[in-house]
């Protein structure tokens, strides 16, 4: 972790709790069609919105807007970048979900998050 990256322990915990609560309500596989458009849409919106609040990306766009004095151009660039990265995540997630069972995917994500946690703890200790 570098000094330029803010540490958001309380915010991260609340976002993690929100994501956990929202993910418990979402279907475990793509075959369940009983979920309404608005349930999935609002869960996705709230998860991303809460995760991005106070994020270093938001702080970077704040700084770019202040320096450039062109807030609408910065907004357009930031919005297009978020749309592009979200599309990439959705397409990769859809591709993976068609090839792995939900249980295998949950295990893989848990192991990845455990690895990231270990790396961050190691960085803090050293």
Beta strands, then each sheet from edge to edge (+ up, - down):
end
